[in-house]
């Protein structure tokens, strides 16, 4: 089991800085070292010629809009959380449950799923986890069921839109699908994945005897500290979704515009909360570095190995095979490099096989703590909040969901294609 006392300050996705160089080094998180190390390795590969310069430039042109989107949407989500949007919604969910666990369960599934779908899985892991755990302590709800609902749906509910997961952005670009186009193809696989996740959550964590109580006391209403700021942030999030779903505005442009609105609102009303620590530096370093490293490894042996493992079958059997390889490789390495390596092998015209790989790397990485960045961030939040996670149970139940959820989503995808 893992337990860590709460520290003086929560660690966000961007990280902070100390009073000087020595303080900065001491405060670097292992994930910061990983991100920096990958970028250094990637740059060394380019300098030494292991990765040709034109190939590296092509990768960077592809990753540029993704980095802009990732940075702006996380700043927007962080400030939205500070404006108490998530707190208000979570308390509303608990009050709407009326003390009945089955109703609360259904509402939590919907809440976590919508957060992941609309604001991406890392937002769910970083911002929704502490809100849900704080709510559990406030009203006497068992923390582990809420925590597992957050982390599982952060992964399995990330299939529907390009905004939901960085892997979706890459896949949508590869198969030339707009946000509405991707949603039109993936809505049934997404429903299947959420349905299987809900069943596993209820059986393993929420059913009577697992959650620790029969009823709970609904909390009182939340009074936001700044109702105007809350409304502006909520409208900015809604406008972002309308821009990408209805108007098909490029993701980076929509997220940048929404972020500017939220930042300006904070500058006017609570300017002291704006700082460079809001920027997710770790992710902005990690993503380009990972692209370069995977491209290098792919050019020196991984490509041939995955080519044999994935094959080129675009039918149902090939889809199952791709999803299984993607899920397995995600749990061994991480879902982003697993997708990047697999995408490079799958023939350009095999859209169904590629989307099956996407299912594997989104729904499958539930077994090991490092299988997705969202899960790593979630573990850090749980430790900081002092929530105990039994690793053996996490791995065992995650394996069941990984297999059944991936299989159900691939079958649903086969029905759509």
Number of C-alpha atoms within 10 A of each C-alpha: 9 12 14 13 10 14 11 7 7 13 15 17 22 19 19 18 15 12 7 8 10 9 11 13 12 10 14 14 14 9 15 18 14 16 21 18 16 22 21 16 16 23 19 15 20 20 12 10 11 16 22 15 14 10 14 21 13 10 15 17 11 15 16 14 15 19 20 16 21 25 21 23 27 25 26 27 25 19 22 25 20 17 25 23 19 21 22 17 14 21 21 17 21 28 17 15 21 15 18 16 20 16 14 18 22 14 18 21 21 17 20 25 27 18 24 29 24 22 24 28 32 28 25 29 31 25 24 27 26 21 19 24 23 16 20 19 11 13 16 16 25 19 20 20 21 23 24 20 25 28 24 28 29 32 31 35 32 30 32 26 28 27 26 26 26 21 23 24 21 20 21 17 13 14 16 12 16 20 23 17 16 21 18 14 18 21 18 22 29 27 18 24 30 26 18 19 25 21 13 20 22 18 13 15 21 23 17 13 9 14 19 15 13 13 15 18 15 20 18 11 11 13 10 14 10 12 12 13 23 23 15 17 27 18 15 22 24 13 16 23 21 14 18 22 17 10 12 15 17 14 25 20 17 23 30 20 18 24 25 15 18 25 21 13 18 21 13 10 13 14 12 9 14 13 9 13 15 20 22 21 17 18 21 17 19 20 22 23 23 22 22 26 24 21 25 22 15 20 16 12 10 17 18 12 11 20 16 10 15 22 16 17 17 19 14 18 11 20 30 25 21 32 30 25 22 32 30 22 23 27 22 15 15 21 28 26 22 26 27 18 23 25 22 18 21 21 15 12 11 16 18 22 29 27 25 30 31 28 36 34 37 34 33 34 34 29 27 20 19 19 25 27 20 23 25 18 24 26 23 18 24 23 17 19 19 16 20 15 18 12 13 11 13 15 15 14 17 21 18 15 26 28 20 18 26 29 25 21 30 30 18 20 23 17 12 14 10
